[in-house]
Amino acid sequence: MTAKILSPAMSKAPPSNWKNWIGVIPFFLFAILFLFLPSFRLFAGSFINSEGHFTLENLLELFTQPYILNSYWLSIRISAVTALGGGIFGFLLAYSVTVGGLPRALRPALITFSGVASNFAGVPLAFAFVATLGRTGFVTALLKNLFHLNLYDSGFSLYSFVGLSLTYMYFQFPLMVLIMAPALDGLRREWREAAENLGATTMQYWFHIAMPILLPSLLGAMILLFGNAFGAYATAYALTGGALPIITIQIGAQIRGDVLHNPGLGYAMAMGMVIIMAVSLAGYSLLQRKTERWLK
Amino acid sequence: MNDSKQTRKFPFWSWFWFIIGVLYFILPLYATLDFSLRMERGVLSFKAYERAFSDPEFLRTFGYSVILALVTIIVSILITVPTAYWIRLRLPEARRIVEFITLLPFVIPAIILVFGMIYVYSSPLKFPFTNITLMQPLTTFTFGTDILIVGGYMVLGLPYMYRSVDTGMRTVDVRTLTEAAQSLGANWFTIISSVILPNLRTALLSGALLTFAIVVGEVILASFLGVPTFGPYLFLLGQHRAYEPAALTFTTFLLTWAAMGIIQLVTGGQGQTAGAH
């Protein structure tokens, strides 16, 4: 199959300008088969009712069925909380190794570790957190032995909103470090010197010069973190087994068996997710472009 | 003067946040390692690792994942390299659209991708306007799901693979290389295989390792398409075992470390990040 797809790139092309497009046919064929066709079918399917006729009912139902609305809302809350928490914490970490005055050698170490941690997700991540903060986890036991603090008696559970958020943070804040470290590097020394020569305090420098430059990048990165958490499925499923009905878990249940008793509604649910992801990615790239003007 | 005061002062808050960050990184890993070594009561041992690695099911599923990863990497390279090359040389007007497509996997999470693939490929391929079946649904036979999962993995790895290849081509100036090879009489096949590909070693290696890291632990596509890979195996093992999953989790982490570490080494710190959450 591969050989067949690739052959046009090598074969002779007719002598006109559009012949150059033949070279990218394999790529477009791949994109159509595995990217456009699946998403287009979901899109089209969300306008079809159980009898096979055109309808807008499914899209309206997204906003009226509490079961679906709650899932979206839970996903949005968990993504927002981990984007904000991971964003702030990741920014502080990136700050500490770039302009924060820590030894230079720590920077590459932190960047490499962030690269690993932002890729360490899904089932292994869930298992690692069970070993850490589960009922008999390492930290749970440590707190009990050292401070006589029983986490699970005080209302904490790893298999709850807070627990899942803490787990998501493990891949959220490293991603923030990876995005913000280059942006913080872009802050030029001359800007700070100029500000100080004019008598600005450190606070004034940060609030009037550094922050306005970094803000679009900071916001953009947090929006990206939001999307990163919003699309997550495996971590939540492995950790809570579906007890926390975030939107990806509901879609998973719909794929396994038509739990909504309306395939079209399932497709509409998926499309709603794609729209939220698209808006967040567009927001990210818009804000990123704004920052690039300064940080070149 | 302010600056000199700044540098002499001990950066307390920087250290504070750094140490919290390191603890957040290390604690779950330490906890997993610690737990995985306690299979035998009272002593630390590698028994969980021995048990986990000697399970024939582990070998089978892990081998399957590695093979899928290799096929994904090879086919991805065969598609992205000629495309990026062609765009640079002959078709700059396609750059925007192709770059847009390579970003789409960020908008379409794996769970949606597999939903759509099952929807499209679970019905048989019919000859247009007739009832003659050309092909059984891809989701119904092993080779079919293998094709689907490799296609899906290529989509998940596409942003990283394409970006590393494209960056690689920018740094080695493929146009000059191509013109030099052409003036020496090389044909297209020779140019791509003996001039372009060797010069893209670093870029290809980092794209390949990222794809490897994504594919080996992947669970969403595999479990919904019913492909017996390592991800679903680890998940199921976690349902009825305690120590072996911890051992395999720690091993997975070391593998990710190795992949990212090599990328850092070969690219000199221009690390990338992927996501298969």
Boltz contact constraints between the chains, C-beta under 6 A:
constraints:
  - contact:
      token1: [A, 2]
      token2: [B, 75]
      max_distance: 6.0
  - contact:
      token1: [A, 6]
      token2: [B, 78]
      max_distance: 6.0
  - contact:
      token1: [A, 9]
      token2: [B, 82]
      max_distance: 6.0
  - contact:
      token1: [A, 20]
      token2: [B, 90]
      max_distance: 6.0
  - contact:
      token1: [A, 20]
      token2: [B, 91]
      max_distance: 6.0
  - contact:
      token1: [A, 23]
      token2: [B, 86]
      max_distance: 6.0
  - contact:
      token1: [A, 24]
      token2: [B, 83]
      max_distance: 6.0
  - contact:
      token1: [A, 24]
      token2: [B, 86]
      max_distance: 6.0
  - contact:
      token1: [A, 24]
      token2: [B, 94]
      max_distance: 6.0
  - contact:
      token1: [A, 26]
      token2: [B, 79]
      max_distance: 6.0
  - contact:
      token1: [A, 27]
      token2: [B, 79]
      max_distance: 6.0
  - contact:
      token1: [A, 27]
      token2: [B, 83]
      max_distance: 6.0
  - contact:
      token1: [A, 30]
      token2: [B, 79]
      max_distance: 6.0
  - contact:
      token1: [A, 31]
      token2: [B, 101]
      max_distance: 6.0
  - contact:
      token1: [A, 34]
      token2: [B, 151]
      max_distance: 6.0
  - contact:
      token1: [A, 34]
      token2: [B, 155]
      max_distance: 6.0
  - contact:
      token1: [A, 35]
      token2: [B, 104]
      max_distance: 6.0
  - contact:
      token1: [A, 35]
      token2: [B, 155]
      max_distance: 6.0
  - contact:
      token1: [A, 37]
      token2: [B, 120]
      max_distance: 6.0
  - contact:
      token1: [A, 38]
      token2: [B, 116]
      max_distance: 6.0
  - contact:
      token1: [A, 38]
      token2: [B, 117]
      max_distance: 6.0
  - contact:
      token1: [A, 38]
      token2: [B, 120]
      max_distance: 6.0
  - contact:
      token1: [A, 39]
      token2: [B, 108]
      max_distance: 6.0
  - contact:
      token1: [A, 39]
      token2: [B, 116]
      max_distance: 6.0
  - contact:
      token1: [A, 41]
      token2: [B, 116]
      max_distance: 6.0
  - contact:
      token1: [A, 41]
      token2: [B, 119]
      max_distance: 6.0
  - contact:
      token1: [A, 41]
      token2: [B, 120]
      max_distance: 6.0
  - contact:
      token1: [A, 42]
      token2: [B, 116]
      max_distance: 6.0
  - contact:
      token1: [A, 92]
      token2: [B, 17]
      max_distance: 6.0
  - contact:
      token1: [A, 93]
      token2: [B, 17]
      max_distance: 6.0
  - contact:
      token1: [A, 93]
      token2: [B, 21]
      max_distance: 6.0
  - contact:
      token1: [A, 96]
      token2: [B, 14]
      max_distance: 6.0
  - contact:
      token1: [A, 96]
      token2: [B, 17]
      max_distance: 6.0
  - contact:
      token1: [A, 96]
      token2: [B, 18]
      max_distance: 6.0
  - contact:
      token1: [A, 100]
      token2: [B, 11]
      max_distance: 6.0
  - contact:
      token1: [A, 100]
      token2: [B, 14]
      max_distance: 6.0
  - contact:
      token1: [A, 101]
      token2: [B, 11]
      max_distance: 6.0
  - contact:
      token1: [A, 101]
      token2: [B, 14]
      max_distance: 6.0
  - contact:
      token1: [A, 102]
      token2: [B, 14]
      max_distance: 6.0
  - contact:
      token1: [A, 111]
      token2: [B, 271]
      max_distance: 6.0
  - contact:
      token1: [A, 112]
      token2: [B, 264]
      max_distance: 6.0
  - contact:
      token1: [A, 113]
      token2: [B, 25]
      max_distance: 6.0
  - contact:
      token1: [A, 115]
      token2: [B, 260]
      max_distance: 6.0
  - contact:
      token1: [A, 115]
      token2: [B, 271]
      max_distance: 6.0
  - contact:
      token1: [A, 115]
      token2: [B, 273]
      max_distance: 6.0
  - contact:
      token1: [A, 116]
      token2: [B, 256]
      max_distance: 6.0
  - contact:
      token1: [A, 116]
      token2: [B, 257]
      max_distance: 6.0
  - contact:
      token1: [A, 116]
      token2: [B, 260]
      max_distance: 6.0
  - contact:
      token1: [A, 117]
      token2: [B, 25]
      max_distance: 6.0
  - contact:
      token1: [A, 118]
      token2: [B, 273]
      max_distance: 6.0
  - contact:
      token1: [A, 119]
      token2: [B, 213]
      max_distance: 6.0
  - contact:
      token1: [A, 119]
      token2: [B, 256]
      max_distance: 6.0
  - contact:
      token1: [A, 119]
      token2: [B, 274]
      max_distance: 6.0
  - contact:
      token1: [A, 120]
      token2: [B, 253]
      max_distance: 6.0
  - contact:
      token1: [A, 120]
      token2: [B, 256]
      max_distance: 6.0
  - contact:
      token1: [A, 121]
      token2: [B, 277]
      max_distance: 6.0
  - contact:
      token1: [A, 122]
      token2: [B, 217]
      max_distance: 6.0
  - contact:
      token1: [A, 122]
      token2: [B, 219]
      max_distance: 6.0
  - contact:
      token1: [A, 122]
      token2: [B, 276]
      max_distance: 6.0
  - contact:
      token1: [A, 123]
      token2: [B, 219]
      max_distance: 6.0
  - contact:
      token1: [A, 123]
      token2: [B, 234]
      max_distance: 6.0
  - contact:
      token1: [A, 123]
      token2: [B, 235]
      max_distance: 6.0
  - contact:
      token1: [A, 124]
      token2: [B, 249]
      max_distance: 6.0
  - contact:
      token1: [A, 124]
      token2: [B, 252]
      max_distance: 6.0
  - contact:
      token1: [A, 127]
      token2: [B, 238]
      max_distance: 6.0
  - contact:
      token1: [A, 127]
      token2: [B, 245]
      max_distance: 6.0
  - contact:
      token1: [A, 127]
      token2: [B, 249]
      max_distance: 6.0
  - contact:
      token1: [A, 128]
      token2: [B, 28]
      max_distance: 6.0
  - contact:
      token1: [A, 128]
      token2: [B, 32]
      max_distance: 6.0
  - contact:
      token1: [A, 128]
      token2: [B, 249]
      max_distance: 6.0
  - contact:
      token1: [A, 129]
      token2: [B, 28]
      max_distance: 6.0
  - contact:
      token1: [A, 131]
      token2: [B, 31]
      max_distance: 6.0
  - contact:
      token1: [A, 131]
      token2: [B, 32]
      max_distance: 6.0
  - contact:
      token1: [A, 131]
      token2: [B, 35]
      max_distance: 6.0
  - contact:
      token1: [A, 131]
      token2: [B, 246]
      max_distance: 6.0
  - contact:
      token1: [A, 132]
      token2: [B, 27]
      max_distance: 6.0
  - contact:
      token1: [A, 132]
      token2: [B, 28]
      max_distance: 6.0
  - contact:
      token1: [A, 132]
      token2: [B, 31]
      max_distance: 6.0
  - contact:
      token1: [A, 138]
      token2: [B, 31]
      max_distance: 6.0
  - contact:
      token1: [A, 138]
      token2: [B, 34]
      max_distance: 6.0
  - contact:
      token1: [A, 175]
      token2: [B, 273]
      max_distance: 6.0
  - contact:
      token1: [A, 178]
      token2: [B, 273]
      max_distance: 6.0
  - contact:
      token1: [A, 196]
      token2: [B, 2]
      max_distance: 6.0
  - contact:
      token1: [A, 228]
      token2: [B, 275]
      max_distance: 6.0
  - contact:
      token1: [A, 231]
      token2: [B, 109]
      max_distance: 6.0
  - contact:
      token1: [A, 232]
      token2: [B, 277]
      max_distance: 6.0
  - contact:
      token1: [A, 233]
      token2: [B, 111]
      max_distance: 6.0
  - contact:
      token1: [A, 233]
      token2: [B, 220]
      max_distance: 6.0
  - contact:
      token1: [A, 234]
      token2: [B, 219]
      max_distance: 6.0
  - contact:
      token1: [A, 234]
      token2: [B, 220]
      max_distance: 6.0
  - contact:
      token1: [A, 235]
      token2: [B, 277]
      max_distance: 6.0
  - contact:
      token1: [A, 238]
      token2: [B, 235]
      max_distance: 6.0
  - contact:
      token1: [A, 248]
      token2: [B, 111]
      max_distance: 6.0
  - contact:
      token1: [A, 251]
      token2: [B, 111]
      max_distance: 6.0
  - contact:
      token1: [A, 255]
      token2: [B, 115]
      max_distance: 6.0
  - contact:
      token1: [A, 255]
      token2: [B, 224]
      max_distance: 6.0
  - contact:
      token1: [A, 270]
      token2: [B, 112]
      max_distance: 6.0
  - contact:
      token1: [A, 270]
      token2: [B, 115]
      max_distance: 6.0
  - contact:
      token1: [A, 274]
      token2: [B, 108]
      max_distance: 6.0
  - contact:
      token1: [A, 277]
      token2: [B, 107]
      max_distance: 6.0
  - contact:
      token1: [A, 278]
      token2: [B, 107]
      max_distance: 6.0
  - contact:
      token1: [A, 281]
      token2: [B, 106]
      max_distance: 6.0
  - contact:
      token1: [A, 281]
      token2: [B, 107]
      max_distance: 6.0
